[in-house]
Amino acid sequence: MYRHFEDPKPGYVADWPDLPGWQQETDADIFEAIEKDAD
């Protein structure tokens, strides 16, 4: 991330447990949609 963004948003580089619940849910939904589409 730091290679592409000099000062990335904290949510872009935070560890999973440090993310708020809503962001974990959103990221999980996005991942599941990509995974489903890849099949």
Full PDB file with SEQRES, HELIX, SHEET, SSBOND, CRYST1, ORIGX, SCALE, CONECT and MASTER records, all heavy atoms in Angstrom:
SEQRES   1 A   39  MET TYR ARG HIS PHE GLU ASP PRO LYS PRO GLY TYR VAL          
SEQRES   2 A   39  ALA ASP TRP PRO ASP LEU PRO GLY TRP GLN GLN GLU THR          
SEQRES   3 A   39  ASP ALA ASP ILE PHE GLU ALA ILE GLU LYS ASP ALA ASP          
HELIX    1 AA1 PRO A   10  VAL A   13  1                                   4    
HELIX    2 AA2 TRP A   16  ASP A   18  5                                   3    
HELIX    3 AA3 GLY A   21  ALA A   38  1                                  18    
CRYST1    1.000    1.000    1.000  90.00  90.00  90.00 P 1           1          
ORIGX1      1.000000  0.000000  0.000000        0.00000                         
ORIGX2      0.000000  1.000000  0.000000        0.00000                         
ORIGX3      0.000000  0.000000  1.000000        0.00000                         
SCALE1      1.000000  0.000000  0.000000        0.00000                         
SCALE2      0.000000  1.000000  0.000000        0.00000                         
SCALE3      0.000000  0.000000  1.000000        0.00000                         
ATOM      1  N   MET A   1       0.821  -1.188   0.000  1.00  0.00           N  
ATOM      2  CA  MET A   1       0.000   0.000   0.000  1.00  0.00           C  
ATOM      3  C   MET A   1       0.865   1.252   0.000  1.00  0.00           C  
ATOM      4  O   MET A   1       0.591   2.185  -0.725  1.00  0.00           O  
ATOM      5  CB  MET A   1      -0.912  -0.035   1.232  1.00  0.00           C  
ATOM      6  CG  MET A   1      -1.904   1.085   1.285  1.00  0.00           C  
ATOM      7  SD  MET A   1      -3.067   1.227  -0.087  1.00  0.00           S  
ATOM      8  CE  MET A   1      -4.052  -0.219   0.134  1.00  0.00           C  
ATOM      9  N   TYR A   2       1.895   1.236   0.822  1.00  0.00           N  
ATOM     10  CA  TYR A   2       2.750   2.430   0.915  1.00  0.00           C  
ATOM     11  C   TYR A   2       3.521   2.677  -0.382  1.00  0.00           C  
ATOM     12  O   TYR A   2       3.961   3.786  -0.634  1.00  0.00           O  
ATOM     13  CB  TYR A   2       3.719   2.291   2.088  1.00  0.00           C  
ATOM     14  CG  TYR A   2       3.029   2.381   3.428  1.00  0.00           C  
ATOM     15  CD1 TYR A   2       2.779   1.251   4.179  1.00  0.00           C  
ATOM     16  CD2 TYR A   2       2.611   3.607   3.923  1.00  0.00           C  
ATOM     17  CE1 TYR A   2       2.141   1.334   5.410  1.00  0.00           C  
ATOM     18  CE2 TYR A   2       1.970   3.703   5.147  1.00  0.00           C  
ATOM     19  CZ  TYR A   2       1.736   2.557   5.885  1.00  0.00           C  
ATOM     20  OH  TYR A   2       1.099   2.655   7.089  1.00  0.00           O  
ATOM     21  N   ARG A   3       3.660   1.666  -1.201  1.00  0.00           N  
ATOM     22  CA  ARG A   3       4.335   1.834  -2.486  1.00  0.00           C  
ATOM     23  C   ARG A   3       3.507   2.713  -3.419  1.00  0.00           C  
ATOM     24  O   ARG A   3       4.046   3.451  -4.231  1.00  0.00           O  
ATOM     25  CB  ARG A   3       4.569   0.473  -3.132  1.00  0.00           C  
ATOM     26  CG  ARG A   3       5.333   0.545  -4.443  1.00  0.00           C  
ATOM     27  CD  ARG A   3       5.442  -0.776  -5.139  1.00  0.00           C  
ATOM     28  NE  ARG A   3       6.091  -1.753  -4.279  1.00  0.00           N  
ATOM     29  CZ  ARG A   3       6.265  -3.021  -4.594  1.00  0.00           C  
ATOM     30  NH1 ARG A   3       5.823  -3.470  -5.751  1.00  0.00           N  
ATOM     31  NH2 ARG A   3       6.848  -3.852  -3.768  1.00  0.00           N  
ATOM     32  N   HIS A   4       2.189   2.624  -3.284  1.00  0.00           N  
ATOM     33  CA  HIS A   4       1.299   3.338  -4.194  1.00  0.00           C  
ATOM     34  C   HIS A   4       0.713   4.617  -3.608  1.00  0.00           C  
ATOM     35  O   HIS A   4       0.280   5.489  -4.342  1.00  0.00           O  
ATOM     36  CB  HIS A   4       0.169   2.414  -4.635  1.00  0.00           C  
ATOM     37  CG  HIS A   4       0.655   1.190  -5.345  1.00  0.00           C  
ATOM     38  ND1 HIS A   4       1.172   1.220  -6.613  1.00  0.00           N  
ATOM     39  CD2 HIS A   4       0.737  -0.097  -4.942  1.00  0.00           C  
ATOM     40  CE1 HIS A   4       1.532   0.004  -6.973  1.00  0.00           C  
ATOM     41  NE2 HIS A   4       1.281  -0.816  -5.972  1.00  0.00           N  
ATOM     42  N   PHE A   5       0.675   4.706  -2.279  1.00  0.00           N  
ATOM     43  CA  PHE A   5       0.101   5.875  -1.616  1.00  0.00           C  
ATOM     44  C   PHE A   5       1.078   6.380  -0.562  1.00  0.00           C  
ATOM     45  O   PHE A   5       1.456   5.633   0.340  1.00  0.00           O  
ATOM     46  CB  PHE A   5      -1.223   5.528  -0.930  1.00  0.00           C  
ATOM     47  CG  PHE A   5      -2.290   5.074  -1.879  1.00  0.00           C  
ATOM     48  CD1 PHE A   5      -2.513   3.725  -2.096  1.00  0.00           C  
ATOM     49  CD2 PHE A   5      -3.068   5.991  -2.560  1.00  0.00           C  
ATOM     50  CE1 PHE A   5      -3.496   3.300  -2.979  1.00  0.00           C  
ATOM     51  CE2 PHE A   5      -4.055   5.572  -3.437  1.00  0.00           C  
ATOM     52  CZ  PHE A   5      -4.264   4.223  -3.652  1.00  0.00           C  
ATOM     53  N   GLU A   6       1.450   7.623  -0.680  1.00  0.00           N  
ATOM     54  CA  GLU A   6       2.408   8.201   0.263  1.00  0.00           C  
ATOM     55  C   GLU A   6       1.846   8.247   1.682  1.00  0.00           C  
ATOM     56  O   GLU A   6       2.541   7.968   2.651  1.00  0.00           O  
ATOM     57  CB  GLU A   6       2.780   9.610  -0.192  1.00  0.00           C  
ATOM     58  CG  GLU A   6       3.848  10.261   0.656  1.00  0.00           C  
ATOM     59  CD  GLU A   6       4.239  11.621   0.121  1.00  0.00           C  
ATOM     60  OE1 GLU A   6       4.420  11.749  -1.111  1.00  0.00           O  
ATOM     61  OE2 GLU A   6       4.355  12.548   0.927  1.00  0.00           O  
ATOM     62  N   ASP A   7       0.563   8.596   1.795  1.00  0.00           N  
ATOM     63  CA  ASP A   7      -0.070   8.703   3.106  1.00  0.00           C  
ATOM     64  C   ASP A   7      -1.452   8.040   3.044  1.00  0.00           C  
ATOM     65  O   ASP A   7      -2.479   8.731   2.985  1.00  0.00           O  
ATOM     66  CB  ASP A   7      -0.190  10.185   3.487  1.00  0.00           C  
ATOM     67  CG  ASP A   7      -0.679  10.389   4.905  1.00  0.00           C  
ATOM     68  OD1 ASP A   7      -0.497   9.483   5.738  1.00  0.00           O  
ATOM     69  OD2 ASP A   7      -1.246  11.463   5.167  1.00  0.00           O  
ATOM     70  N   PRO A   8      -1.506   6.681   3.057  1.00  0.00           N  
ATOM     71  CA  PRO A   8      -2.795   5.999   2.909  1.00  0.00           C  
ATOM     72  C   PRO A   8      -3.714   6.243   4.107  1.00  0.00           C  
ATOM     73  O   PRO A   8      -3.261   6.519   5.222  1.00  0.00           O  
ATOM     74  CB  PRO A   8      -2.408   4.528   2.811  1.00  0.00           C  
ATOM     75  CG  PRO A   8      -1.087   4.431   3.490  1.00  0.00           C  
ATOM     76  CD  PRO A   8      -0.410   5.750   3.267  1.00  0.00           C  
ATOM     77  N   LYS A   9      -5.000   6.127   3.861  1.00  0.00           N  
ATOM     78  CA  LYS A   9      -5.977   6.248   4.938  1.00  0.00           C  
ATOM     79  C   LYS A   9      -5.721   5.146   5.962  1.00  0.00           C  
ATOM     80  O   LYS A   9      -5.317   4.034   5.604  1.00  0.00           O  
ATOM     81  CB  LYS A   9      -7.384   6.093   4.385  1.00  0.00           C  
ATOM     82  CG  LYS A   9      -7.803   7.202   3.461  1.00  0.00           C  
ATOM     83  CD  LYS A   9      -9.216   6.958   2.964  1.00  0.00           C  
ATOM     84  CE  LYS A   9      -9.645   8.058   2.014  1.00  0.00           C  
ATOM     85  NZ  LYS A   9     -11.004   7.850   1.514  1.00  0.00           N  
ATOM     86  N   PRO A  10      -5.949   5.426   7.238  1.00  0.00           N  
ATOM     87  CA  PRO A  10      -5.694   4.421   8.282  1.00  0.00           C  
ATOM     88  C   PRO A  10      -6.420   3.100   8.038  1.00  0.00           C  
ATOM     89  O   PRO A  10      -5.875   2.031   8.312  1.00  0.00           O  
ATOM     90  CB  PRO A  10      -6.190   5.097   9.560  1.00  0.00           C  
ATOM     91  CG  PRO A  10      -6.081   6.553   9.285  1.00  0.00           C  
ATOM     92  CD  PRO A  10      -6.364   6.709   7.816  1.00  0.00           C  
ATOM     93  N   GLY A  11      -7.626   3.157   7.508  1.00  0.00           N  
ATOM     94  CA  GLY A  11      -8.382   1.933   7.237  1.00  0.00           C  
ATOM     95  C   GLY A  11      -7.759   1.060   6.175  1.00  0.00           C  
ATOM     96  O   GLY A  11      -8.025  -0.142   6.107  1.00  0.00           O  
ATOM     97  N   TYR A  12      -6.925   1.646   5.322  1.00  0.00           N  
ATOM     98  CA  TYR A  12      -6.269   0.870   4.268  1.00  0.00           C  
ATOM     99  C   TYR A  12      -5.136   0.011   4.815  1.00  0.00           C  
ATOM    100  O   TYR A  12      -4.767  -0.985   4.188  1.00  0.00           O  
ATOM    101  CB  TYR A  12      -5.692   1.791   3.192  1.00  0.00           C  
ATOM    102  CG  TYR A  12      -6.698   2.515   2.327  1.00  0.00           C  
ATOM    103  CD1 TYR A  12      -6.279   3.509   1.457  1.00  0.00           C  
ATOM    104  CD2 TYR A  12      -8.050   2.228   2.353  1.00  0.00           C  
ATOM    105  CE1 TYR A  12      -7.171   4.189   0.642  1.00  0.00           C  
ATOM    106  CE2 TYR A  12      -8.949   2.899   1.559  1.00  0.00           C  
ATOM    107  CZ  TYR A  12      -8.503   3.875   0.697  1.00  0.00           C  
ATOM    108  OH  TYR A  12      -9.386   4.540  -0.109  1.00  0.00           O  
ATOM    109  N   VAL A  13      -4.579   0.405   5.927  1.00  0.00           N  
ATOM    110  CA  VAL A  13      -3.392  -0.289   6.430  1.00  0.00           C  
ATOM    111  C   VAL A  13      -3.592  -0.887   7.834  1.00  0.00           C  
ATOM    112  O   VAL A  13      -2.689  -1.473   8.387  1.00  0.00           O  
ATOM    113  CB  VAL A  13      -2.160   0.642   6.432  1.00  0.00           C  
ATOM    114  CG1 VAL A  13      -1.760   0.996   5.007  1.00  0.00           C  
ATOM    115  CG2 VAL A  13      -2.416   1.905   7.233  1.00  0.00           C  
ATOM    116  N   ALA A  14      -4.787  -0.751   8.386  1.00  0.00           N  
ATOM    117  CA  ALA A  14      -5.059  -1.262   9.731  1.00  0.00           C  
ATOM    118  C   ALA A  14      -5.129  -2.790   9.727  1.00  0.00           C  
ATOM    119  O   ALA A  14      -5.531  -3.408   8.738  1.00  0.00           O  
ATOM    120  CB  ALA A  14      -6.372  -0.694  10.248  1.00  0.00           C  
ATOM    121  N   ASP A  15      -4.734  -3.386  10.838  1.00  0.00           N  
ATOM    122  CA  ASP A  15      -4.906  -4.821  11.010  1.00  0.00           C  
ATOM    123  C   ASP A  15      -6.395  -5.121  11.147  1.00  0.00           C  
ATOM    124  O   ASP A  15      -7.173  -4.292  11.623  1.00  0.00           O  
ATOM    125  CB  ASP A  15      -4.163  -5.305  12.254  1.00  0.00           C  
ATOM    126  CG  ASP A  15      -2.659  -5.253  12.083  1.00  0.00           C  
ATOM    127  OD1 ASP A  15      -2.179  -5.350  10.937  1.00  0.00           O  
ATOM    128  OD2 ASP A  15      -1.963  -5.126  13.107  1.00  0.00           O  
ATOM    129  N   TRP A  16      -6.793  -6.310  10.757  1.00  0.00           N  
ATOM    130  CA  TRP A  16      -8.203  -6.702  10.764  1.00  0.00           C  
ATOM    131  C   TRP A  16      -8.889  -6.438  12.111  1.00  0.00           C  
ATOM    132  O   TRP A  16      -9.974  -5.852  12.148  1.00  0.00           O  
ATOM    133  CB  TRP A  16      -8.317  -8.175  10.368  1.00  0.00           C  
ATOM    134  CG  TRP A  16      -9.720  -8.653  10.248  1.00  0.00           C  
ATOM    135  CD1 TRP A  16     -10.411  -9.417  11.137  1.00  0.00           C  
ATOM    136  CD2 TRP A  16     -10.624  -8.389   9.168  1.00  0.00           C  
ATOM    137  NE1 TRP A  16     -11.673  -9.646  10.689  1.00  0.00           N  
ATOM    138  CE2 TRP A  16     -11.838  -9.037   9.472  1.00  0.00           C  
ATOM    139  CE3 TRP A  16     -10.531  -7.681   7.980  1.00  0.00           C  
ATOM    140  CZ2 TRP A  16     -12.940  -8.985   8.634  1.00  0.00           C  
ATOM    141  CZ3 TRP A  16     -11.624  -7.634   7.143  1.00  0.00           C  
ATOM    142  CH2 TRP A  16     -12.813  -8.283   7.468  1.00  0.00           C  
ATOM    143  N   PRO A  17      -8.292  -6.843  13.246  1.00  0.00           N  
ATOM    144  CA  PRO A  17      -8.969  -6.606  14.528  1.00  0.00           C  
ATOM    145  C   PRO A  17      -9.132  -5.122  14.873  1.00  0.00           C  
ATOM    146  O   PRO A  17      -9.979  -4.766  15.690  1.00  0.00           O  
ATOM    147  CB  PRO A  17      -8.068  -7.267  15.568  1.00  0.00           C  
ATOM    148  CG  PRO A  17      -7.145  -8.146  14.824  1.00  0.00           C  
ATOM    149  CD  PRO A  17      -7.061  -7.599  13.429  1.00  0.00           C  
ATOM    150  N   ASP A  18      -8.329  -4.270  14.251  1.00  0.00           N  
ATOM    151  CA  ASP A  18      -8.396  -2.838  14.529  1.00  0.00           C  
ATOM    152  C   ASP A  18      -9.471  -2.121  13.720  1.00  0.00           C  
ATOM    153  O   ASP A  18      -9.788  -0.963  13.996  1.00  0.00           O  
ATOM    154  CB  ASP A  18      -7.041  -2.174  14.270  1.00  0.00           C  
ATOM    155  CG  ASP A  18      -5.963  -2.698  15.191  1.00  0.00           C  
ATOM    156  OD1 ASP A  18      -6.298  -3.158  16.301  1.00  0.00           O  
ATOM    157  OD2 ASP A  18      -4.779  -2.650  14.806  1.00  0.00           O  
ATOM    158  N   LEU A  19     -10.031  -2.797  12.718  1.00  0.00           N  
ATOM    159  CA  LEU A  19     -11.074  -2.178  11.897  1.00  0.00           C  
ATOM    160  C   LEU A  19     -12.404  -2.185  12.651  1.00  0.00           C  
ATOM    161  O   LEU A  19     -12.703  -3.134  13.389  1.00  0.00           O  
ATOM    162  CB  LEU A  19     -11.253  -2.949  10.586  1.00  0.00           C  
ATOM    163  CG  LEU A  19     -10.092  -2.921   9.607  1.00  0.00           C  
ATOM    164  CD1 LEU A  19     -10.380  -3.856   8.440  1.00  0.00           C  
ATOM    165  CD2 LEU A  19      -9.816  -1.519   9.125  1.00  0.00           C  
ATOM    166  N   PRO A  20     -13.221  -1.163  12.439  1.00  0.00           N  
ATOM    167  CA  PRO A  20     -14.551  -1.186  13.048  1.00  0.00           C  
ATOM    168  C   PRO A  20     -15.386  -2.307  12.434  1.00  0.00           C  
ATOM    169  O   PRO A  20     -15.137  -2.738  11.296  1.00  0.00           O  
ATOM    170  CB  PRO A  20     -15.129   0.190  12.708  1.00  0.00           C  
ATOM    171  CG  PRO A  20     -14.282   0.745  11.621  1.00  0.00           C  
ATOM    172  CD  PRO A  20     -12.968   0.044  11.665  1.00  0.00           C  
ATOM    173  N   GLY A  21     -16.356  -2.779  13.179  1.00  0.00           N  
ATOM    174  CA  GLY A  21     -17.188  -3.890  12.723  1.00  0.00           C  
ATOM    175  C   GLY A  21     -17.825  -3.667  11.372  1.00  0.00           C  
ATOM    176  O   GLY A  21     -17.877  -4.573  10.543  1.00  0.00           O  
ATOM    177  N   TRP A  22     -18.327  -2.447  11.131  1.00  0.00           N  
ATOM    178  CA  TRP A  22     -18.980  -2.181   9.851  1.00  0.00           C  
ATOM    179  C   TRP A  22     -18.009  -2.340   8.691  1.00  0.00           C  
ATOM    180  O   TRP A  22     -18.386  -2.817   7.616  1.00  0.00           O  
ATOM    181  CB  TRP A  22     -19.618  -0.782   9.832  1.00  0.00           C  
ATOM    182  CG  TRP A  22     -18.622   0.350   9.851  1.00  0.00           C  
ATOM    183  CD1 TRP A  22     -18.172   1.017  10.944  1.00  0.00           C  
ATOM    184  CD2 TRP A  22     -17.950   0.917   8.724  1.00  0.00           C  
ATOM    185  NE1 TRP A  22     -17.249   1.974  10.569  1.00  0.00           N  
ATOM    186  CE2 TRP A  22     -17.090   1.931   9.205  1.00  0.00           C  
ATOM    187  CE3 TRP A  22     -17.977   0.675   7.353  1.00  0.00           C  
ATOM    188  CZ2 TRP A  22     -16.286   2.676   8.360  1.00  0.00           C  
ATOM    189  CZ3 TRP A  22     -17.167   1.433   6.516  1.00  0.00           C  
ATOM    190  CH2 TRP A  22     -16.343   2.423   7.034  1.00  0.00           C  
ATOM    191  N   GLN A  23     -16.745  -1.976   8.911  1.00  0.00           N  
ATOM    192  CA  GLN A  23     -15.766  -2.085   7.829  1.00  0.00           C  
ATOM    193  C   GLN A  23     -15.356  -3.538   7.613  1.00  0.00           C  
ATOM    194  O   GLN A  23     -15.147  -3.964   6.476  1.00  0.00           O  
ATOM    195  CB  GLN A  23     -14.539  -1.220   8.115  1.00  0.00           C  
ATOM    196  CG  GLN A  23     -13.642  -1.078   6.900  1.00  0.00           C  
ATOM    197  CD  GLN A  23     -12.592  -0.001   7.068  1.00  0.00           C  
ATOM    198  OE1 GLN A  23     -12.491   0.639   8.110  1.00  0.00           O  
ATOM    199  NE2 GLN A  23     -11.802   0.207   6.041  1.00  0.00           N  
ATOM    200  N   GLN A  24     -15.260  -4.304   8.678  1.00  0.00           N  
ATOM    201  CA  GLN A  24     -14.981  -5.734   8.536  1.00  0.00           C  
ATOM    202  C   GLN A  24     -16.090  -6.403   7.728  1.00  0.00           C  
ATOM    203  O   GLN A  24     -15.808  -7.203   6.829  1.00  0.00           O  
ATOM    204  CB  GLN A  24     -14.867  -6.403   9.906  1.00  0.00           C  
ATOM    205  CG  GLN A  24     -13.625  -6.039  10.668  1.00  0.00           C  
ATOM    206  CD  GLN A  24     -13.574  -6.706  12.021  1.00  0.00           C  
ATOM    207  OE1 GLN A  24     -14.549  -7.307  12.482  1.00  0.00           O  
ATOM    208  NE2 GLN A  24     -12.433  -6.596  12.673  1.00  0.00           N  
ATOM    209  N   GLU A  25     -17.349  -6.084   8.040  1.00  0.00           N  
ATOM    210  CA  GLU A  25     -18.483  -6.661   7.314  1.00  0.00           C  
ATOM    211  C   GLU A  25     -18.459  -6.261   5.842  1.00  0.00           C  
ATOM    212  O   GLU A  25     -18.677  -7.095   4.964  1.00  0.00           O  
ATOM    213  CB  GLU A  25     -19.808  -6.225   7.950  1.00  0.00           C  
ATOM    214  CG  GLU A  25     -20.093  -6.887   9.264  1.00  0.00           C  
ATOM    215  CD  GLU A  25     -20.355  -8.375   9.125  1.00  0.00           C  
ATOM    216  OE1 GLU A  25     -20.948  -8.801   8.116  1.00  0.00           O  
ATOM    217  OE2 GLU A  25     -19.944  -9.112  10.035  1.00  0.00           O  
ATOM    218  N   THR A  26     -18.188  -4.989   5.578  1.00  0.00           N  
ATOM    219  CA  THR A  26     -18.131  -4.508   4.196  1.00  0.00           C  
ATOM    220  C   THR A  26     -17.013  -5.203   3.430  1.00  0.00           C  
ATOM    221  O   THR A  26     -17.227  -5.688   2.308  1.00  0.00           O  
ATOM    222  CB  THR A  26     -17.922  -2.981   4.169  1.00  0.00           C  
ATOM    223  OG1 THR A  26     -19.011  -2.355   4.847  1.00  0.00           O  
ATOM    224  CG2 THR A  26     -17.840  -2.464   2.742  1.00  0.00           C  
ATOM    225  N   ASP A  27     -15.830  -5.275   4.019  1.00  0.00           N  
ATOM    226  CA  ASP A  27     -14.698  -5.931   3.359  1.00  0.00           C  
ATOM    227  C   ASP A  27     -14.981  -7.409   3.125  1.00  0.00           C  
ATOM    228  O   ASP A  27     -14.641  -7.956   2.073  1.00  0.00           O  
ATOM    229  CB  ASP A  27     -13.420  -5.752   4.179  1.00  0.00           C  
ATOM    230  CG  ASP A  27     -12.900  -4.322   4.173  1.00  0.00           C  
ATOM    231  OD1 ASP A  27     -13.447  -3.484   3.423  1.00  0.00           O  
ATOM    232  OD2 ASP A  27     -11.940  -4.048   4.914  1.00  0.00           O  
ATOM    233  N   ALA A  28     -15.608  -8.069   4.102  1.00  0.00           N  
ATOM    234  CA  ALA A  28     -15.944  -9.487   3.943  1.00  0.00           C  
ATOM    235  C   ALA A  28     -16.947  -9.678   2.815  1.00  0.00           C  
ATOM    236  O   ALA A  28     -16.817 -10.618   2.017  1.00  0.00           O  
ATOM    237  CB  ALA A  28     -16.486 -10.046   5.256  1.00  0.00           C  
ATOM    238  N   ASP A  29     -17.939  -8.796   2.728  1.00  0.00           N  
ATOM    239  CA  ASP A  29     -18.921  -8.880   1.644  1.00  0.00           C  
ATOM    240  C   ASP A  29     -18.266  -8.697   0.285  1.00  0.00           C  
ATOM    241  O   ASP A  29     -18.583  -9.410  -0.677  1.00  0.00           O  
ATOM    242  CB  ASP A  29     -20.020  -7.831   1.823  1.00  0.00           C  
ATOM    243  CG  ASP A  29     -20.942  -8.124   2.998  1.00  0.00           C  
ATOM    244  OD1 ASP A  29     -20.908  -9.260   3.528  1.00  0.00           O  
ATOM    245  OD2 ASP A  29     -21.679  -7.207   3.405  1.00  0.00           O  
ATOM    246  N   ILE A  30     -17.357  -7.749   0.184  1.00  0.00           N  
ATOM    247  CA  ILE A  30     -16.639  -7.518  -1.075  1.00  0.00           C  
ATOM    248  C   ILE A  30     -15.817  -8.744  -1.445  1.00  0.00           C  
ATOM    249  O   ILE A  30     -15.846  -9.207  -2.591  1.00  0.00           O  
ATOM    250  CB  ILE A  30     -15.747  -6.259  -0.974  1.00  0.00           C  
ATOM    251  CG1 ILE A  30     -16.612  -5.010  -0.850  1.00  0.00           C  
ATOM    252  CG2 ILE A  30     -14.803  -6.166  -2.161  1.00  0.00           C  
ATOM    253  CD1 ILE A  30     -15.848  -3.761  -0.469  1.00  0.00           C  
ATOM    254  N   PHE A  31     -15.077  -9.287  -0.475  1.00  0.00           N  
ATOM    255  CA  PHE A  31     -14.258 -10.471  -0.732  1.00  0.00           C  
ATOM    256  C   PHE A  31     -15.132 -11.635  -1.204  1.00  0.00           C  
ATOM    257  O   PHE A  31     -14.790 -12.326  -2.172  1.00  0.00           O  
ATOM    258  CB  PHE A  31     -13.480 -10.866   0.518  1.00  0.00           C  
ATOM    259  CG  PHE A  31     -12.647 -12.097   0.334  1.00  0.00           C  
ATOM    260  CD1 PHE A  31     -11.413 -12.045  -0.272  1.00  0.00           C  
ATOM    261  CD2 PHE A  31     -13.128 -13.345   0.756  1.00  0.00           C  
ATOM    262  CE1 PHE A  31     -10.654 -13.183  -0.461  1.00  0.00           C  
ATOM    263  CE2 PHE A  31     -12.377 -14.484   0.566  1.00  0.00           C  
ATOM    264  CZ  PHE A  31     -11.142 -14.407  -0.037  1.00  0.00           C  
ATOM    265  N   GLU A  32     -16.259 -11.848  -0.531  1.00  0.00           N  
ATOM    266  CA  GLU A  32     -17.149 -12.957  -0.920  1.00  0.00           C  
ATOM    267  C   GLU A  32     -17.700 -12.775  -2.329  1.00  0.00           C  
ATOM    268  O   GLU A  32     -17.808 -13.740  -3.084  1.00  0.00           O  
ATOM    269  CB  GLU A  32     -18.284 -13.083   0.082  1.00  0.00           C  
ATOM    270  CG  GLU A  32     -17.833 -13.626   1.426  1.00  0.00           C  
ATOM    271  CD  GLU A  32     -18.915 -13.591   2.491  1.00  0.00           C  
ATOM    272  OE1 GLU A  32     -20.077 -13.257   2.172  1.00  0.00           O  
ATOM    273  OE2 GLU A  32     -18.584 -13.885   3.656  1.00  0.00           O  
ATOM    274  N   ALA A  33     -18.032 -11.546  -2.698  1.00  0.00           N  
ATOM    275  CA  ALA A  33     -18.545 -11.283  -4.039  1.00  0.00           C  
ATOM    276  C   ALA A  33     -17.477 -11.562  -5.094  1.00  0.00           C  
ATOM    277  O   ALA A  33     -17.761 -12.154  -6.144  1.00  0.00           O  
ATOM    278  CB  ALA A  33     -19.041  -9.851  -4.149  1.00  0.00           C  
ATOM    279  N   ILE A  34     -16.243 -11.148  -4.817  1.00  0.00           N  
ATOM    280  CA  ILE A  34     -15.147 -11.407  -5.756  1.00  0.00           C  
ATOM    281  C   ILE A  34     -14.880 -12.897  -5.859  1.00  0.00           C  
ATOM    282  O   ILE A  34     -14.705 -13.441  -6.958  1.00  0.00           O  
ATOM    283  CB  ILE A  34     -13.877 -10.646  -5.317  1.00  0.00           C  
ATOM    284  CG1 ILE A  34     -14.093  -9.136  -5.470  1.00  0.00           C  
ATOM    285  CG2 ILE A  34     -12.658 -11.108  -6.104  1.00  0.00           C  
ATOM    286  CD1 ILE A  34     -13.020  -8.290  -4.831  1.00  0.00           C  
ATOM    287  N   GLU A  35     -14.857 -13.573  -4.719  1.00  0.00           N  
ATOM    288  CA  GLU A  35     -14.604 -15.012  -4.697  1.00  0.00           C  
ATOM    289  C   GLU A  35     -15.690 -15.765  -5.480  1.00  0.00           C  
ATOM    290  O   GLU A  35     -15.397 -16.663  -6.252  1.00  0.00           O  
ATOM    291  CB  GLU A  35     -14.566 -15.484  -3.245  1.00  0.00           C  
ATOM    292  CG  GLU A  35     -14.142 -16.910  -3.052  1.00  0.00           C  
ATOM    293  CD  GLU A  35     -14.033 -17.286  -1.603  1.00  0.00           C  
ATOM    294  OE1 GLU A  35     -14.964 -16.980  -0.817  1.00  0.00           O  
ATOM    295  OE2 GLU A  35     -13.007 -17.872  -1.243  1.00  0.00           O  
ATOM    296  N   LYS A  36     -16.941 -15.367  -5.291  1.00  0.00           N  
ATOM    297  CA  LYS A  36     -18.066 -15.999  -5.979  1.00  0.00           C  
ATOM    298  C   LYS A  36     -17.967 -15.772  -7.480  1.00  0.00           C  
ATOM    299  O   LYS A  36     -18.246 -16.681  -8.274  1.00  0.00           O  
ATOM    300  CB  LYS A  36     -19.377 -15.432  -5.432  1.00  0.00           C  
ATOM    301  CG  LYS A  36     -20.602 -16.140  -5.839  1.00  0.00           C  
ATOM    302  CD  LYS A  36     -21.796 -15.509  -5.139  1.00  0.00           C  
ATOM    303  CE  LYS A  36     -23.029 -16.332  -5.310  1.00  0.00           C  
ATOM    304  NZ  LYS A  36     -24.175 -15.735  -4.618  1.00  0.00           N  
ATOM    305  N   ASP A  37     -17.593 -14.566  -7.888  1.00  0.00           N  
ATOM    306  CA  ASP A  37     -17.490 -14.215  -9.294  1.00  0.00           C  
ATOM    307  C   ASP A  37     -16.324 -14.936  -9.975  1.00  0.00           C  
ATOM    308  O   ASP A  37     -16.364 -15.181 -11.177  1.00  0.00           O  
ATOM    309  CB  ASP A  37     -17.338 -12.711  -9.451  1.00  0.00           C  
ATOM    310  CG  ASP A  37     -17.504 -12.243 -10.879  1.00  0.00           C  
ATOM    311  OD1 ASP A  37     -18.504 -12.642 -11.514  1.00  0.00           O  
ATOM    312  OD2 ASP A  37     -16.634 -11.495 -11.360  1.00  0.00           O  
ATOM    313  N   ALA A  38     -15.313 -15.294  -9.208  1.00  0.00           N  
ATOM    314  CA  ALA A  38     -14.133 -15.945  -9.773  1.00  0.00           C  
ATOM    315  C   ALA A  38     -14.373 -17.410 -10.125  1.00  0.00           C  
ATOM    316  O   ALA A  38     -13.622 -17.999 -10.898  1.00  0.00           O  
ATOM    317  CB  ALA A  38     -12.962 -15.855  -8.794  1.00  0.00           C  
ATOM    318  N   ASP A  39     -15.424 -17.988  -9.578  1.00  0.00           N  
ATOM    319  CA  ASP A  39     -15.716 -19.409  -9.861  1.00  0.00           C  
ATOM    320  C   ASP A  39     -16.258 -19.625 -11.238  1.00  0.00           C  
ATOM    321  O   ASP A  39     -16.735 -18.913 -11.953  1.00  0.00           O  
ATOM    322  CB  ASP A  39     -16.716 -19.956  -8.838  1.00  0.00           C  
ATOM    323  CG  ASP A  39     -16.076 -20.114  -7.463  1.00  0.00           C  
ATOM    324  OD1 ASP A  39     -14.846 -20.193  -7.399  1.00  0.00           O  
ATOM    325  OD2 ASP A  39     -16.842 -20.155  -6.481  1.00  0.00           O  
TER     326      ASP A  39                                                      
MASTER        0    0    0    3    0    0    0    6  325    1    0    3          
END                                                                             
